[in-house]
Amino acid sequence: MFNFSILWQIPLTLAVGNVSHISTETLIWISNKTEKHRVGHMVGETWLLGNINQTGYFRVNYDLHNWRLLIQQLKTNPTIISVGNRAGLIDDVFNLARAGYLPQSIPLQMISYLSQEMEFLPWHAASRALYQLDKLLDRTDDHSLFSNYVLRQVEARYHRLGWPATTPEGPFIPSPYQAEELQREVIMLACSFGNKHCHHQAVSLISDWISSNKNRIPPNVRDIVYCTGVSLMDEDVWEFIWMKFHSTTAVSEKKILLEALTCSDNIFLLNRLLNLSLSSELIPDQDVIDVIIHVGRNPLGRHLAWRYFREKWDILNARYGEALFMNSKLIGGVTEFLNTEVELNELKEFILTSAGESAPAFARSIEIVQANVKWHVQFQQQFYQWLRKAPDG
């Protein structure tokens, strides 16, 4: 038996800082749900930072004045706050706003410092949060307001970092790992959110591959280039990637090519891929789930994947139902970006009529979709209102 009256003490590390200095961290122990601690005299532009280097498994919220001071610090001199703490602040601020604990403008204001960010971890935290938001917004009328704002924050760093270099003979020239990962992260954001130069570069690399039949695309950005090319170019490119998927024997390359096919903006091709995924021997069993999930991540394919999942549920459940990890991955992947009242009702109806013994596996999905719908009702208008007035950043 658990004794729920017992409360754990929580160790909270704190530091205070200003535009040019940050203090050494201090530790306080939180023993009660409500208690106050005095951490020093906070004057002028002094800000507070909690959970230094994310050593505790919790998020830290601040009053709006402190958030604004932290944002100003990042814009003025980000390196005063360590790399891990910058990444932690970005992760916290997006999740707190998503849950309704902060105005929706606060995370958007925070990423306006990114043009100065030269480290991988904060960029990775930002991109992960921005992709989640993008999937929440990608079928809304004002989506371009969001994507254009993100692009304005990404553009300067994208142009500074450029693309991986190649020699005249074609082979990829490797860079240090962190630099390579940062470059990849920024290129992915630029291409995903519609940067024209990034799109042109991807189309050019795919065109060169098709005309020369030599794949000179740097390996660490191939997935980005393939997906961008498939989404922007005609049906012939989709067929070319499909053919390469058949002919390659490298498992990792096969996976990237298959995912690229799900990036098409052609409904017919997405439907064709879904139908081939279960019936074709060309697509391995373990990759069928990924095909359905990735079609669902494509805003043009979301309703297709959701409908296909329901129509083929008996086959899918028979194939993957006993592998709990695979089954939960499929259920979560197909449903996590549903975000309309209609889709929520369809999900509830499906669970009642068809889920059978797998119904408990859908409990988390209901929670996520309900939260998505709630966010749209409560915060979408506030989110876009701020973006309409947003400075260029």
N, C-alpha and C positions, 0 to 999 in steps of 0.2 A: 504493500500500500504506500502511495505517495502522500507525504504531508505537505499540502499546498499552502500551509501557513508559513513555511520556511522560505525566506527570501535570500537569494544570493547577494553577496556584496559585489559591486561592479567597479573594477579599477578604471578610472578615467584620467588619461594624461592630458595636460593642458599646456599651452604656451601663449604668450602675448607678444604682439609685435607692432611695428609701424613701418613706414615706407623704407627704412634703411636697416632695421634690426629686428631680430626675433630672439626671445628669451630662451634659456634652457627650459626643458619641460619639467613640470611638476606633476605629482601624482596625488589624486584624491580618491577616496573610496566612497561610493554611493551605497548607502545602506537601506534607505527608504524610498518609496515611490515619489514622495515629495520632500525635498530638503533643499536648503540653500547653503552655498559656500561662497565665501569672499576670496577672490583670487588676486586681489591687488586693486590699485586705484586706476580705473580706466578713464583716461582723459583724451580729449581731442580726437586724433586720428588713430588711436590705439585699438587694435582688434584682438579678438580671442580666437584661438584655434584649438579644437578638441579632438581626442582620439588620434594622437600623433602617430603617423605612419600606419594607421589602420590596424593597430594591434588588438583592438577589441572588436567583437562580432556584433556591432551595432552602428546605427547612423547617428550623427550629431546635427541637431537643428539649432539655429541662432535666431535672434530677433532680426528684423529687416535691416536695421542700422548696421549691425555687424556683418551681415551678408554683403551689404553695399560697400563697406570698408574693405572686405576681402576681395571683392570684384575689382575695386579701384587699385588695390595692391597688385593684383595679377596684371592689370593693364599698365601700371607704372613700373613695377620691378618684380616680375614673377619669381625670379630665382631666390628671393628672400624666403619663400615657402618651398620646401623640398619637393622633388619630383613626385615621390609617393604621396605626399599630402596634396599636391595639385591634382593628381589623378583621383584621390579620395574625395576631394571637394566636388569635383565634377560628377562623380558617381553618386554622391549623396544628394547634391542639389537637384539632379534630374529625377531621382527616385522619390524624394520628398515632395517635389512639385506634382509628380504623377499621382501621388497618393493624396494630394490636396492640402498638404501642410504648408505650402508656400505659393505665392502668386506665380502664375505660369511664365511671367516675364523674367524671373530671377535666373533660371538656368540659361535662358537665351542671352541675357546680359553677360553671364559668366563666360560663355564661349567667344565673346567678342575680343578676348585677349589672345585667341589661338594663333593669330598671325605672328605673335612673338614666341610661341611655344616651339622649342627645338628638340624636345624629348618625346620618345615613343609612348610611354605609359599614359600621360595625360591625353594625347591624341587618341589612343586606343579606348580610354574610358569615354571620351566624347563621342567617338564614332559608334560605339556600342549603344550608347543612349540615343543618339540621333537616328540610327536605323530603327530602333524600337518605336520612336516617335513617328518616323516616316511611315511605318506600317500602320500606325493608328490613323494617320492623316491622308494616306495616298489616294483615297477615293473621295476626298472632300473637294468642293468647288474651288476653295482658295489655296489648294496645296502648293501652287507655284509661289505664293508669298513665303512659305516656309522654305522650300527648296532654294529660292533665290537668296534668302537670308543666310542659309548655311553656306552657299557658294561664296558669298561675300567674305565670310570668315575663313574659308579654305583657300581662296584664290592666291593670296600673296605667298603662302608657304608652298603651295603646289608649283607655282612658277619658279620659286627659288630652288626647290629640290629637283625638279625636272623628272625625267624618266631614266631607268637603268641604262647605262652606256653599253654599246656593243663595239667590237672592233670591225674594221672594214671587211674582214672575212666572215663576220657574223656571230661568233660565240659571245656569250654573255660574260661581262666582266664583273666578278663578285665584289660586293662592298662589305664593310664591317656589318655584323648581324643587326645591331640596333639601328644603324643608319638605313639599312635595307628595309627593315620592318617599318620604320617611320615613313619612308618614301612610298612603300606599298600602301600603307594606311591612308595616306593623303591622296594618292592616285585613285584609290577605291572610292573615297568620299567624292572626289572631283567628278569621276565618271558617273557614279550613282546618282548624284544630284544634278547632273546635266551640264557640266563645264564643256563648252564647245571645243576647246583645244584638246581636252582629254578624249572627247568623242572622235575628233578628227584623227588623233594619234592611233586610237584603237582600230578604226576603220582602215587606216593606212597599213597597219601591221597585218591585219587579216587579208587585205587585198594583195599585199606582197607575198604572203603565204600561198594564197590561191594561185597567183600568176607564176610563181617560181617553184611551187611545190616543196619549198624549203621553209621549215618553221624556225624563223629567227626571233620569235617572240621570247623575251626574257622569261625564264621559268617561274620566277616569283610573282609575275603579274599576268600569267597566262589566263587564269580564271577570270580576271577582270576584263581582259581584252576579248576573250571568247564571248563572254556574256554581253558586253557592250556591243560587239560586232553583230551578234545574233539579233539583239533588240533593235538595232538601227538599220541593218542592211536587209536585202531582199531574201526571198525564199530559197534562192540558190545557195546562199551562205549557210542557211539551216541544213540543207541537203548535204553540203560539203562537210559540215561538222558531224552530221549523222554518219556519213561515209567514213570519216576518220575514226569515229567511235567504234564502228565495226572492225576496222582494219588494225587498230593499235592493239598491242599485247601488253603494254605497260598499264598496270592496274590503276595507279594514281592518275595517269593521263586520261584513262577511260572515264574515271569518276568526274574529272573536271569538264571533259567534253559533254558528258551526259547532263551535268548541271547547267551547262551553257545553253543546251537545247530548251531548257525551261524558261529562258529569258525572253523568248520571242514575244512580239506584240501581235502575233497572228493567232487568233482564236482557233482556227482550223488545225494549225500545227500543234498547238498545246493539247487539243483534244486527241489528235492522232498519237501524240507521245503518251498520254495517259492510257489510251486503249492498248498501245503496244507494250506498256510497262508490265501488264499482267499476262498478256497473251504471247509475247515474243520471247523466244529462248535467248535472244540477244542481250536482254537486260537481266543481270543476275538477281536472284531473289532478294539479296540484302540491299540492292540499290532501288528496288521498286518503291520502298517507303520514301527514300530521298527524292525520287521523281515527283511523287504526289505532294510532298511537303514543299518542294521548291516551286512547283507550279502554283501552289497556294500563296507563296510569298510574292509572286508576281501579281500586282494589283489587277491586271487583266485576266489572270487565271484563278483568282481566289474563289469566285463562285463555281468555276469549273471543277476545281479540286474538291471543294466542299460537296458538290453534287455527286461527283465520281466516288468519293469516299462513302457516301450514304448508299449509293446504288450497288457498290461492290463490297459492302461491309461484310456480308456472309463469307465471301471468298477470302477477303483480307484477314478476318478474324480466325478463319479456319487455318490459314497459313501461318499467322504470327501470334495468335491468341495465347498460346502456351509460353511463348517467349515474352515474359512480362516487360522487359526493357524495350524490346522492339515494338510491342503493342502500345505502351505508354508514349513512346517516341512518336509513333504514327498519330495517335489521338491528340497529343499535345501540339504536334507540328501543324496539323491540319486546322485545328480550332483556335490557336492562340491569337491569330490576327483577325478573327471575326469580330465585328464591332458595331453592328447595327441591331436594332430591336428585332427586326425580321429574322436575322441570323440567330439571335439568342433564342427566339421562339422555335425556330427550326431545330436547334440543338436540343432543347428541352423535349420537343416532340419526338425526335429521333431516339433519345435515351429511353423515353417511355415505351415506344413501340418496337424498337429494334435492338437496343444495346444488350438486353438479356443479362447473362452473368457478368458481362464486362461493365455494367452500369457504374460500379464503384470507381472504375478507372476514369470515368468522365467527370467525377466530382470536382476535380481541380479545374477542368476545362470550363465548367459552368461559372466558377468563381472568376476566372480570368476574363471570360467574355462579358460577364456582368460588370466587372471593373472597367472594361473597355467602353461599354455602352454608357456607364455612369460618367466616365471622363468626358465623353462627347457632350452629354447633356449639361454637365456642370462647368466645363472648362474650355470647350472648343471656341466659344465666342470670345471669351477673355483672351485666349491665346492669339487669335487672329487680330483682335482689336489692337493688341500691343504691336504686332508685326506691321500693321498698316502705318503706325506712327514711328516705327523703329528707325533710329539713326543708321547710317550706312555701316557703322561699326568697323 
